[in-house]
Every structure is written in structure tokens, then in C-alpha cells.
């Protein structure tokens, strides 16, 4: 299963193709700061990639790897996410530091929200955003999500305050197609 947008291919994570760029992103302090992580070495990044792949095996969906159509570059990971203990079904995002501020997060998250509503049949998506992550708050709002509330921490991830943004089915804008 692949989703396509104007500039991106959203596909399952492929360790052989994605790992070097994934590890580089997960080693970047600014990238992982709001994921409740410290910069990861290659072994830790490999395990985080394995978790994403395992989520697909358990739930039948998960983060997509974003591949730039023209260059083949790995852009980041975006997609539906719902691990045990999570406050709701999420569409989350992590964009490589080499590709931030180019609109890729919006493009991929918009397609992922549409996928969650139309293919997975979700009636609502959330975005769990750590306090202080202003770029992700701005992206959630651009996607049409609104602040639903906040809570102290997320089990197994952080004890810091998180904001929960979300939207109901029918509020996401179209723009992706399933191939």
C-alpha cells in the first residue's frame, strides 16, 4: 500500500533504504527533543525503526516513510499511530532536519489523515504534542485540528505536559490518492 501526494510517496518503512537517513534524523537533538527522546546512536535508532515496523505488524498500519518522488530522499516518518496506553488514535510526524520548513510535514500528514478516515475508518484523529513544540502546534492547526485538551505526560514516553489536538472525520482536506 502506497499513498502519493504531489511531491511524496508514503510507503512502509524499508530498513535497507531508510535506515541511514532515519539514524541521522534520530541523532539530531532538535528532531527528537519533542519525541520524549535523547539523541539516539545507530543501535538505538535501529530499535526505534523496529518499533515502527512492529506497529505495522500488530495494528496493520503505522508510520509511513516519506520518499521524495524526484530525488528518492528519505524525508521523515508520518502516519497513523496507536500504541498501547496512547490517549487516542494519532496521526503523528517526524521530519528529517534536512527537510524541515518545506511543507512536507503538512503534505504527508494531510494524506495520512485522509487515509485514517477513509481507509482505516477512524472517526477522529489526534496529535499528541509536547509543550513548547510550536512548529507541531502550528502544523496541527494548519491541518484543521483544534486543541482538545492537555495532560501530564504519556506513559512510557514523557512526564512533561502534552497538548492533544484533534479533528473529526470530514474536516481534513483532500489531496492524496491511494495507488
Rosetta blueprint (number, residue, H / E / L):
1 X L
2 X L
3 X E
4 X E
5 X L
6 X L
7 X L
8 X E
9 X E
10 X E
11 X E
12 X L
13 X L
14 X L
15 X H
16 X H
17 X H
18 X H
19 X H
20 X H
21 X H
22 X H
23 X H
24 X H
25 X H
26 X H
27 X L
28 X L
29 X H
30 X H
31 X H
32 X H
33 X H
34 X H
35 X H
36 X L
37 X L
38 X L
39 X L
40 X L
41 X L
42 X H
43 X H
44 X H
45 X H
46 X H
47 X H
48 X H
49 X H
50 X H
51 X H
52 X H
53 X H
54 X H
55 X H
56 X H
57 X H
58 X H
59 X H
60 X L
61 X L
62 X L
63 X E
64 X E
65 X E
66 X E
67 X E
68 X E
69 X L
70 X L
71 X L
72 X L
73 X L
74 X E
75 X E
76 X E
77 X E
78 X E
79 X E
80 X E
81 X E
82 X L
83 X L
84 X L
85 X L
86 X L
87 X L
88 X L
89 X L
90 X E
91 X E
92 X E
93 X E
94 X E
95 X E
96 X L
97 X L
98 X L
99 X L
100 X L
101 X L
102 X L
103 X L
104 X H
105 X H
106 X H
107 X H
108 X H
109 X H
110 X H
111 X H
112 X H
113 X H
114 X H
115 X H
116 X H
117 X H
118 X H
119 X L
120 X L
121 X L
122 X L
123 X L
124 X E
125 X E
126 X E
127 X E
128 X E
129 X E
130 X E
131 X L
132 X L
133 X L
134 X H
135 X H
136 X H
137 X H
138 X H
139 X H
140 X H
141 X H
142 X H
143 X L
144 X L
145 X L
146 X E
147 X E
148 X E
149 X E
150 X E
151 X E
152 X E
153 X E
154 X E
155 X L
156 X L
157 X L
158 X E
159 X E
160 X E
161 X E
162 X E
163 X E
164 X E
165 X E
166 X E
167 X E
168 X E
169 X L
170 X L
171 X L
172 X L
173 X L
174 X L
175 X L
176 X L
177 X E
178 X E
179 X L
